[in-house]
Amino acid sequence: MTGTVLEVSRRFVTIVRSDGSVLTGTGSSKTLEVVAGDVVSFERRDGEVFVTTVEPSTRNLFRSTNGKLKKMGANIDLLLVITASGATFNPVVIDRMLVAAQVQSIPATLVVNKIDLGTEHLDEMVAVYQRIGVPVIFSSAKQGDGIDRIISVVQEPTARVLALCGVSGVGKSSILNKLIPGTRTKTGEVSDKTGQGKQTTTQPRGFLYGEPSSGQKIIIDLPGVQFFGLSHISLEQVGSAFQEIREAASGCRFGDCKHLKEPECAVKEAVDRGEITPWRYESYLQIVEEIRDALPTWRQ
């Protein structure tokens, strides 16, 4: 028997089968590691459910932290990167989440929540994402604005497993509560002192959306993070993940140009001309520095 993982809590795994039935069981060994979105095989023993194997997965969302690689979700068909108007709008973290998705070929949509707080100060930055082809949805979970657009994206037939990702305090749980009433996920507040949200989700958790007869989906609520580490990806991958940098790089003198101090670098020239937004280039540089710091043998 097979099913898809909804949630992992210590040694217990919650699984949904294709008919919509939900079961809770354990792994057959302590070395069995699964995350929400993984497809697993399981069997019944004396009335208990035991997970035996994990199927190979694709479109996995990873982040690195403290030198360790953390798999956040598996087989993700669409990533909704949630941000919000105000102090929690952080383009550095947004860029990192988009890069993580791009490296794994996960389509991503940017959702700017809490537009009831005003968006004038964000319009130029949001326009940058729209120019590089990132779909953007403006919403207010509080007032209900834009929820219909989020629902239309969630209902796309090509997306069976979706994930909500963002820093704490941007309203992921509030949006999820609008999508699936009755989930009772906790909503947090934003600290007046730090401008950062208070984390309410501690483990990835999948929720069922729709009915099995009409193509039931899984929406994974990912824990809010203030830093999205990418030291596990390669320098080539990060360069390719920034669309405007990838396109400009074809004009660089050297094919392996890292766009740092190399002469005749078309990327740096595009930044100087304003064709590449400086803060996007700065995001690229920060990720490159993180990767280099994690690779002590990288040659200068």
Contacts in CASP RR format, 6 or more apart in sequence:
PFRMAT RR
TARGET T0000
AUTHOR 0000-0000-0000
METHOD contacts of the structure
MODEL  1
MTGTVLEVSRRFVTIVRSDGSVLTGTGSSKTLEVVAGDVVSFERRDGEVF
VTTVEPSTRNLFRSTNGKLKKMGANIDLLLVITASGATFNPVVIDRMLVA
AQVQSIPATLVVNKIDLGTEHLDEMVAVYQRIGVPVIFSSAKQGDGIDRI
ISVVQEPTARVLALCGVSGVGKSSILNKLIPGTRTKTGEVSDKTGQGKQT
TTQPRGFLYGEPSSGQKIIIDLPGVQFFGLSHISLEQVGSAFQEIREAAS
GCRFGDCKHLKEPECAVKEAVDRGEITPWRYESYLQIVEEIRDALPTWRQ
1 17 0 8 1.000
1 41 0 8 1.000
1 42 0 8 1.000
1 43 0 8 1.000
1 44 0 8 1.000
2 17 0 8 1.000
2 18 0 8 1.000
2 39 0 8 1.000
2 40 0 8 1.000
2 41 0 8 1.000
2 42 0 8 1.000
2 55 0 8 1.000
3 15 0 8 1.000
3 16 0 8 1.000
3 17 0 8 1.000
3 18 0 8 1.000
3 39 0 8 1.000
3 40 0 8 1.000
3 41 0 8 1.000
3 42 0 8 1.000
4 15 0 8 1.000
4 16 0 8 1.000
4 37 0 8 1.000
4 38 0 8 1.000
4 39 0 8 1.000
4 40 0 8 1.000
4 75 0 8 1.000
4 161 0 8 1.000
4 218 0 8 1.000
5 13 0 8 1.000
5 14 0 8 1.000
5 15 0 8 1.000
5 34 0 8 1.000
5 35 0 8 1.000
5 36 0 8 1.000
5 37 0 8 1.000
5 38 0 8 1.000
5 39 0 8 1.000
5 40 0 8 1.000
5 74 0 8 1.000
6 14 0 8 1.000
6 15 0 8 1.000
6 16 0 8 1.000
6 22 0 8 1.000
6 36 0 8 1.000
6 37 0 8 1.000
6 205 0 8 1.000
6 206 0 8 1.000
6 207 0 8 1.000
6 208 0 8 1.000
6 218 0 8 1.000
7 13 0 8 1.000
7 14 0 8 1.000
7 36 0 8 1.000
7 203 0 8 1.000
7 204 0 8 1.000
7 205 0 8 1.000
7 206 0 8 1.000
8 14 0 8 1.000
8 34 0 8 1.000
8 35 0 8 1.000
8 36 0 8 1.000
8 203 0 8 1.000
8 204 0 8 1.000
9 203 0 8 1.000
11 26 0 8 1.000
11 27 0 8 1.000
11 30 0 8 1.000
12 24 0 8 1.000
12 25 0 8 1.000
12 26 0 8 1.000
13 24 0 8 1.000
13 25 0 8 1.000
13 26 0 8 1.000
13 27 0 8 1.000
13 34 0 8 1.000
13 40 0 8 1.000
13 51 0 8 1.000
14 22 0 8 1.000
14 23 0 8 1.000
14 24 0 8 1.000
14 25 0 8 1.000
15 22 0 8 1.000
15 23 0 8 1.000
15 24 0 8 1.000
15 25 0 8 1.000
15 40 0 8 1.000
15 42 0 8 1.000
15 49 0 8 1.000
15 51 0 8 1.000
16 22 0 8 1.000
16 208 0 8 1.000
16 216 0 8 1.000
16 218 0 8 1.000
17 23 0 8 1.000
18 212 0 8 1.000
19 212 0 8 1.000
20 208 0 8 1.000
20 212 0 8 1.000
20 216 0 8 1.000
22 208 0 8 1.000
23 42 0 8 1.000
23 49 0 8 1.000
24 49 0 8 1.000
25 42 0 8 1.000
25 48 0 8 1.000
25 49 0 8 1.000
25 50 0 8 1.000
25 51 0 8 1.000
26 48 0 8 1.000
26 49 0 8 1.000
26 50 0 8 1.000
26 51 0 8 1.000
27 34 0 8 1.000
27 50 0 8 1.000
27 51 0 8 1.000
27 52 0 8 1.000
28 50 0 8 1.000
28 51 0 8 1.000
28 52 0 8 1.000
32 51 0 8 1.000
32 54 0 8 1.000
33 54 0 8 1.000
33 71 0 8 1.000
34 40 0 8 1.000
34 51 0 8 1.000
34 54 0 8 1.000
35 71 0 8 1.000
35 72 0 8 1.000
35 73 0 8 1.000
35 74 0 8 1.000
35 204 0 8 1.000
36 73 0 8 1.000
36 74 0 8 1.000
36 204 0 8 1.000
36 205 0 8 1.000
36 206 0 8 1.000
36 218 0 8 1.000
36 220 0 8 1.000
37 57 0 8 1.000
37 73 0 8 1.000
37 74 0 8 1.000
37 75 0 8 1.000
37 76 0 8 1.000
37 161 0 8 1.000
37 206 0 8 1.000
37 218 0 8 1.000
37 220 0 8 1.000
38 54 0 8 1.000
38 55 0 8 1.000
38 57 0 8 1.000
38 73 0 8 1.000
38 74 0 8 1.000
38 75 0 8 1.000
39 54 0 8 1.000
39 55 0 8 1.000
39 57 0 8 1.000
39 74 0 8 1.000
39 75 0 8 1.000
40 51 0 8 1.000
40 52 0 8 1.000
40 53 0 8 1.000
40 54 0 8 1.000
40 55 0 8 1.000
41 51 0 8 1.000
41 52 0 8 1.000
41 53 0 8 1.000
41 55 0 8 1.000
42 49 0 8 1.000
42 50 0 8 1.000
42 51 0 8 1.000
42 52 0 8 1.000
43 49 0 8 1.000
43 50 0 8 1.000
43 52 0 8 1.000
44 50 0 8 1.000
57 74 0 8 1.000
57 75 0 8 1.000
58 75 0 8 1.000
58 104 0 8 1.000
58 105 0 8 1.000
59 74 0 8 1.000
59 75 0 8 1.000
59 76 0 8 1.000
59 77 0 8 1.000
59 104 0 8 1.000
59 105 0 8 1.000
59 106 0 8 1.000
60 71 0 8 1.000
60 73 0 8 1.000
60 74 0 8 1.000
60 75 0 8 1.000
60 76 0 8 1.000
60 104 0 8 1.000
61 71 0 8 1.000
61 72 0 8 1.000
61 73 0 8 1.000
61 76 0 8 1.000
61 79 0 8 1.000
61 100 0 8 1.000
61 101 0 8 1.000
61 104 0 8 1.000
61 106 0 8 1.000
61 163 0 8 1.000
61 165 0 8 1.000
61 222 0 8 1.000
62 69 0 8 1.000
62 70 0 8 1.000
62 71 0 8 1.000
62 72 0 8 1.000
62 100 0 8 1.000
62 104 0 8 1.000
62 232 0 8 1.000
63 69 0 8 1.000
63 70 0 8 1.000
63 72 0 8 1.000
63 100 0 8 1.000
63 225 0 8 1.000
63 228 0 8 1.000
63 229 0 8 1.000
63 230 0 8 1.000
64 70 0 8 1.000
64 229 0 8 1.000
64 230 0 8 1.000
64 231 0 8 1.000
64 232 0 8 1.000
64 294 0 8 1.000
65 227 0 8 1.000
65 229 0 8 1.000
67 231 0 8 1.000
67 294 0 8 1.000
69 232 0 8 1.000
72 163 0 8 1.000
72 165 0 8 1.000
72 204 0 8 1.000
72 222 0 8 1.000
72 223 0 8 1.000
73 163 0 8 1.000
73 204 0 8 1.000
73 220 0 8 1.000
73 222 0 8 1.000
74 161 0 8 1.000
75 161 0 8 1.000
76 104 0 8 1.000
76 106 0 8 1.000
76 161 0 8 1.000
76 162 0 8 1.000
76 163 0 8 1.000
76 220 0 8 1.000
77 106 0 8 1.000
77 107 0 8 1.000
77 158 0 8 1.000
77 159 0 8 1.000
77 160 0 8 1.000
77 161 0 8 1.000
77 162 0 8 1.000
78 106 0 8 1.000
78 107 0 8 1.000
78 108 0 8 1.000
78 109 0 8 1.000
78 153 0 8 1.000
78 156 0 8 1.000
78 159 0 8 1.000
78 162 0 8 1.000
78 163 0 8 1.000
79 97 0 8 1.000
79 101 0 8 1.000
79 106 0 8 1.000
79 107 0 8 1.000
79 108 0 8 1.000
79 109 0 8 1.000
79 162 0 8 1.000
79 163 0 8 1.000
79 165 0 8 1.000
80 108 0 8 1.000
80 109 0 8 1.000
80 111 0 8 1.000
80 150 0 8 1.000
80 153 0 8 1.000
80 162 0 8 1.000
80 163 0 8 1.000
80 164 0 8 1.000
80 165 0 8 1.000
81 94 0 8 1.000
81 97 0 8 1.000
81 98 0 8 1.000
81 101 0 8 1.000
81 108 0 8 1.000
81 109 0 8 1.000
81 110 0 8 1.000
81 111 0 8 1.000
81 165 0 8 1.000
81 166 0 8 1.000
82 111 0 8 1.000
82 113 0 8 1.000
82 164 0 8 1.000
82 165 0 8 1.000
82 166 0 8 1.000
82 170 0 8 1.000
82 171 0 8 1.000
82 172 0 8 1.000
82 175 0 8 1.000
83 89 0 8 1.000
83 90 0 8 1.000
83 93 0 8 1.000
83 94 0 8 1.000
83 110 0 8 1.000
83 111 0 8 1.000
83 112 0 8 1.000
83 113 0 8 1.000
83 166 0 8 1.000
83 167 0 8 1.000
83 170 0 8 1.000
84 112 0 8 1.000
84 113 0 8 1.000
84 114 0 8 1.000
84 117 0 8 1.000
84 169 0 8 1.000
84 170 0 8 1.000
84 171 0 8 1.000
85 112 0 8 1.000
85 113 0 8 1.000
85 114 0 8 1.000
85 115 0 8 1.000
85 116 0 8 1.000
85 117 0 8 1.000
85 118 0 8 1.000
85 119 0 8 1.000
85 121 0 8 1.000
85 122 0 8 1.000
86 114 0 8 1.000
86 117 0 8 1.000
86 121 0 8 1.000
86 122 0 8 1.000
87 190 0 8 1.000
87 195 0 8 1.000
87 196 0 8 1.000
88 167 0 8 1.000
88 168 0 8 1.000
88 169 0 8 1.000
88 170 0 8 1.000
88 190 0 8 1.000
88 195 0 8 1.000
88 196 0 8 1.000
88 197 0 8 1.000
89 112 0 8 1.000
89 122 0 8 1.000
89 125 0 8 1.000
90 167 0 8 1.000
91 125 0 8 1.000
91 279 0 8 1.000
91 280 0 8 1.000
91 283 0 8 1.000
92 283 0 8 1.000
92 286 0 8 1.000
93 166 0 8 1.000
93 167 0 8 1.000
93 225 0 8 1.000
93 226 0 8 1.000
93 227 0 8 1.000
93 228 0 8 1.000
94 110 0 8 1.000
94 129 0 8 1.000
95 242 0 8 1.000
95 280 0 8 1.000
95 283 0 8 1.000
95 284 0 8 1.000
95 287 0 8 1.000
96 228 0 8 1.000
96 229 0 8 1.000
96 230 0 8 1.000
96 283 0 8 1.000
96 287 0 8 1.000
97 108 0 8 1.000
97 165 0 8 1.000
97 166 0 8 1.000
97 228 0 8 1.000
98 108 0 8 1.000
98 110 0 8 1.000
98 134 0 8 1.000
98 241 0 8 1.000
99 230 0 8 1.000
99 233 0 8 1.000
99 238 0 8 1.000
99 241 0 8 1.000
99 242 0 8 1.000
99 287 0 8 1.000
100 228 0 8 1.000
100 230 0 8 1.000
100 233 0 8 1.000
101 107 0 8 1.000
101 108 0 8 1.000
102 108 0 8 1.000
102 240 0 8 1.000
102 241 0 8 1.000
103 233 0 8 1.000
103 237 0 8 1.000
103 241 0 8 1.000
108 134 0 8 1.000
109 134 0 8 1.000
109 135 0 8 1.000
109 136 0 8 1.000
109 137 0 8 1.000
109 153 0 8 1.000
110 126 0 8 1.000
110 129 0 8 1.000
110 134 0 8 1.000
110 135 0 8 1.000
110 136 0 8 1.000
110 137 0 8 1.000
111 136 0 8 1.000
111 137 0 8 1.000
111 139 0 8 1.000
111 150 0 8 1.000
111 175 0 8 1.000
112 119 0 8 1.000
112 122 0 8 1.000
112 126 0 8 1.000
112 136 0 8 1.000
112 137 0 8 1.000
112 138 0 8 1.000
112 139 0 8 1.000
113 139 0 8 1.000
113 140 0 8 1.000
113 141 0 8 1.000
113 170 0 8 1.000
113 171 0 8 1.000
113 174 0 8 1.000
113 175 0 8 1.000
114 140 0 8 1.000
114 141 0 8 1.000
114 142 0 8 1.000
114 170 0 8 1.000
114 171 0 8 1.000
115 138 0 8 1.000
115 139 0 8 1.000
115 140 0 8 1.000
115 145 0 8 1.000
116 140 0 8 1.000
116 142 0 8 1.000
116 143 0 8 1.000
116 145 0 8 1.000
119 126 0 8 1.000
119 138 0 8 1.000
125 279 0 8 1.000
126 136 0 8 1.000
128 277 0 8 1.000
128 280 0 8 1.000
129 136 0 8 1.000
130 136 0 8 1.000
132 243 0 8 1.000
132 244 0 8 1.000
133 243 0 8 1.000
135 153 0 8 1.000
137 146 0 8 1.000
137 149 0 8 1.000
137 150 0 8 1.000
137 153 0 8 1.000
138 145 0 8 1.000
138 146 0 8 1.000
139 145 0 8 1.000
139 146 0 8 1.000
139 147 0 8 1.000
139 149 0 8 1.000
139 150 0 8 1.000
139 175 0 8 1.000
140 146 0 8 1.000
141 147 0 8 1.000
141 171 0 8 1.000
141 174 0 8 1.000
141 175 0 8 1.000
141 177 0 8 1.000
141 178 0 8 1.000
142 174 0 8 1.000
144 178 0 8 1.000
147 175 0 8 1.000
147 178 0 8 1.000
147 179 0 8 1.000
150 175 0 8 1.000
150 178 0 8 1.000
150 179 0 8 1.000
151 179 0 8 1.000
153 159 0 8 1.000
154 162 0 8 1.000
154 179 0 8 1.000
154 209 0 8 1.000
154 217 0 8 1.000
154 219 0 8 1.000
159 217 0 8 1.000
160 215 0 8 1.000
160 217 0 8 1.000
160 218 0 8 1.000
161 217 0 8 1.000
161 218 0 8 1.000
161 220 0 8 1.000
162 217 0 8 1.000
162 218 0 8 1.000
162 219 0 8 1.000
162 220 0 8 1.000
163 204 0 8 1.000
163 219 0 8 1.000
163 220 0 8 1.000
163 221 0 8 1.000
163 222 0 8 1.000
164 172 0 8 1.000
164 175 0 8 1.000
164 176 0 8 1.000
164 219 0 8 1.000
164 220 0 8 1.000
164 221 0 8 1.000
164 222 0 8 1.000
165 172 0 8 1.000
165 222 0 8 1.000
165 224 0 8 1.000
166 172 0 8 1.000
166 222 0 8 1.000
166 224 0 8 1.000
166 225 0 8 1.000
167 196 0 8 1.000
167 197 0 8 1.000
167 224 0 8 1.000
167 225 0 8 1.000
167 226 0 8 1.000
168 188 0 8 1.000
168 196 0 8 1.000
168 197 0 8 1.000
168 198 0 8 1.000
168 199 0 8 1.000
168 200 0 8 1.000
168 224 0 8 1.000
168 225 0 8 1.000
168 226 0 8 1.000
169 188 0 8 1.000
169 189 0 8 1.000
169 190 0 8 1.000
169 196 0 8 1.000
169 197 0 8 1.000
169 198 0 8 1.000
169 224 0 8 1.000
170 197 0 8 1.000
171 187 0 8 1.000
171 188 0 8 1.000
172 201 0 8 1.000
172 221 0 8 1.000
172 222 0 8 1.000
172 224 0 8 1.000
173 185 0 8 1.000
173 186 0 8 1.000
173 187 0 8 1.000
173 188 0 8 1.000
173 200 0 8 1.000
173 201 0 8 1.000
173 221 0 8 1.000
174 187 0 8 1.000
176 183 0 8 1.000
176 185 0 8 1.000
176 207 0 8 1.000
176 219 0 8 1.000
176 221 0 8 1.000
177 183 0 8 1.000
177 184 0 8 1.000
177 185 0 8 1.000
177 187 0 8 1.000
179 209 0 8 1.000
179 219 0 8 1.000
180 207 0 8 1.000
180 208 0 8 1.000
180 209 0 8 1.000
180 219 0 8 1.000
183 207 0 8 1.000
185 200 0 8 1.000
185 201 0 8 1.000
185 221 0 8 1.000
186 200 0 8 1.000
186 201 0 8 1.000
187 200 0 8 1.000
188 197 0 8 1.000
188 198 0 8 1.000
188 200 0 8 1.000
189 197 0 8 1.000
189 198 0 8 1.000
190 196 0 8 1.000
190 197 0 8 1.000
190 198 0 8 1.000
191 197 0 8 1.000
191 198 0 8 1.000
196 226 0 8 1.000
199 223 0 8 1.000
199 224 0 8 1.000
201 221 0 8 1.000
201 222 0 8 1.000
201 223 0 8 1.000
201 224 0 8 1.000
202 223 0 8 1.000
203 223 0 8 1.000
204 220 0 8 1.000
204 221 0 8 1.000
204 222 0 8 1.000
204 223 0 8 1.000
205 220 0 8 1.000
205 221 0 8 1.000
206 218 0 8 1.000
206 219 0 8 1.000
206 220 0 8 1.000
206 221 0 8 1.000
207 218 0 8 1.000
207 219 0 8 1.000
207 220 0 8 1.000
207 221 0 8 1.000
208 216 0 8 1.000
208 217 0 8 1.000
208 218 0 8 1.000
209 216 0 8 1.000
209 217 0 8 1.000
209 218 0 8 1.000
209 219 0 8 1.000
210 216 0 8 1.000
210 217 0 8 1.000
229 290 0 8 1.000
230 238 0 8 1.000
230 287 0 8 1.000
230 290 0 8 1.000
230 291 0 8 1.000
231 290 0 8 1.000
231 291 0 8 1.000
231 293 0 8 1.000
231 294 0 8 1.000
232 294 0 8 1.000
233 241 0 8 1.000
233 291 0 8 1.000
234 291 0 8 1.000
235 258 0 8 1.000
235 288 0 8 1.000
235 291 0 8 1.000
235 292 0 8 1.000
238 284 0 8 1.000
238 287 0 8 1.000
238 288 0 8 1.000
238 291 0 8 1.000
239 245 0 8 1.000
239 246 0 8 1.000
239 249 0 8 1.000
239 259 0 8 1.000
239 284 0 8 1.000
240 246 0 8 1.000
242 280 0 8 1.000
242 283 0 8 1.000
242 284 0 8 1.000
244 270 0 8 1.000
244 275 0 8 1.000
244 276 0 8 1.000
244 277 0 8 1.000
244 280 0 8 1.000
245 259 0 8 1.000
245 267 0 8 1.000
245 276 0 8 1.000
245 280 0 8 1.000
245 281 0 8 1.000
245 284 0 8 1.000
248 266 0 8 1.000
248 267 0 8 1.000
248 269 0 8 1.000
248 270 0 8 1.000
248 275 0 8 1.000
248 276 0 8 1.000
249 255 0 8 1.000
249 257 0 8 1.000
249 259 0 8 1.000
249 266 0 8 1.000
249 267 0 8 1.000
250 266 0 8 1.000
251 266 0 8 1.000
252 259 0 8 1.000
252 262 0 8 1.000
252 264 0 8 1.000
252 265 0 8 1.000
252 266 0 8 1.000
252 267 0 8 1.000
253 262 0 8 1.000
253 263 0 8 1.000
253 264 0 8 1.000
253 265 0 8 1.000
254 262 0 8 1.000
254 264 0 8 1.000
257 265 0 8 1.000
257 267 0 8 1.000
258 288 0 8 1.000
259 265 0 8 1.000
259 267 0 8 1.000
259 268 0 8 1.000
259 281 0 8 1.000
259 284 0 8 1.000
260 285 0 8 1.000
260 288 0 8 1.000
267 276 0 8 1.000
267 281 0 8 1.000
270 276 0 8 1.000
271 278 0 8 1.000
271 281 0 8 1.000
291 298 0 8 1.000
292 298 0 8 1.000
END
